[in-house]
Amino acid sequence: MGITEDAKAVAGGAVTGGKRIAVGYWRGLVYPFRGAAFVYFRHPGLIRFWIFPILISLALTAGVIGGGWAAREPLTDAILGAPTVELHKPRHFYDKAKGKPHKPRLKPLGDADTRWMGDAGRVALEWVLLGLFVGLGLVVVVLLANVIAAPFNDLLSEEVEHLLLGIRGPPFSWKVLLRDTVRTIGLEGVKWSAWLLVMGLLFLLSFVFPAVGHVISTVVGFLFTTMYLALDFIDWPASRRNRSLTYRFGLLTEHFLPMLGFGTGVWVFLFLPFVNLLFMPAAVAGGTMLFLDMEGRMEGRTAGHVAGDDAGRDDTAPAPAG
């Protein structure tokens, strides 16, 4: 009887623990989608904060794709050399009917059996070079977009906080904007360097240990990327409160499952074609809401007050007394 009761207690604890994990993860996962609903549907007036970086990102992306398409043939010619041709003259060089000379025609060297293989290899190389050019270009676009969008994202996060809590931030200052832009450039460089270093080591690990290393690099890479994204998008409300890096990592450890879920939600946005160009405002709003919710729990305010239904609030409504 005692063994049966112990087994039931263990099973009940496992079920309860599983529910707690699922609920915590789901709670964070929905924040990017709540942010999207908040920015795009509930408060469309917020477009004034996010439309310009979106347009800049679209222009940069179009430039990269167009540049890659235009450069694919010159790059292929630089690697393989221009296609070899010979001048082919017809048997009758002059057109007797018109009394005019025929135009010389260019005919590729080689017979048909070998020529198609060279053409196929050239086309394949063009597409590989196009993919590499666009891939590297999009990485640069992401870096530039983060820097360009940083001041707008800070303003967007501040306005989201105002709409949620009725608290206005400090007045606009060009000095503060310049300081934050310089800080953002340095911070983005450090964050991307750290991410590339970790992912590069994991990539090497997958080659050193082909089977186990690949599994480890995939799992660890996913966890690291989601944590990176979660910390990245709570940066604006945390910076306005001068929260230290240690404090932010404390949030990560204390609220690991919601942060993991939030990072996963942002990661999902990133891998949806075309949607990823519009994901940043949703992630900024979702990160602000998550940060306020976590701080509300820590400071004893009502849990979940940020995630509540604010659909009826108007952008132009007067702020409640602070």
HELIX and SHEET records of a PDB file:
HELIX    1   1 GLY A    2  LEU A   29  1                                  28    
HELIX    2   2 TYR A   31  ALA A   37  1                                   7    
HELIX    3   3 PHE A   38  ARG A   42  3                                   5    
HELIX    4   4 PRO A   44  LEU A   46  5                                   3    
HELIX    5   5 ILE A   47  LEU A   80  1                                  34    
HELIX    6   6 ALA A  112  LEU A  165  1                                  54    
HELIX    7   7 TRP A  174  VAL A  208  1                                  35    
HELIX    8   8 VAL A  212  PHE A  233  1                                  22    
HELIX    9   9 ASP A  235  ARG A  240  1                                   6    
HELIX   10  10 LEU A  245  GLU A  254  1                                  10    
HELIX   11  11 PHE A  256  LEU A  270  1                                  15    
HELIX   12  12 VAL A  275  LEU A  277  5                                   3    
HELIX   13  13 PHE A  279  MET A  298  1                                  20    
SHEET    1   A 2 VAL A  85  HIS A  88  0                                        
SHEET    2   A 2 ARG A 105  PRO A 108 -1                                        
SHEET    1   B 2 TYR A  94  ASP A  95  0                                        
SHEET    2   B 2 LYS A 100  PRO A 101 -1                                        
END                                                                             
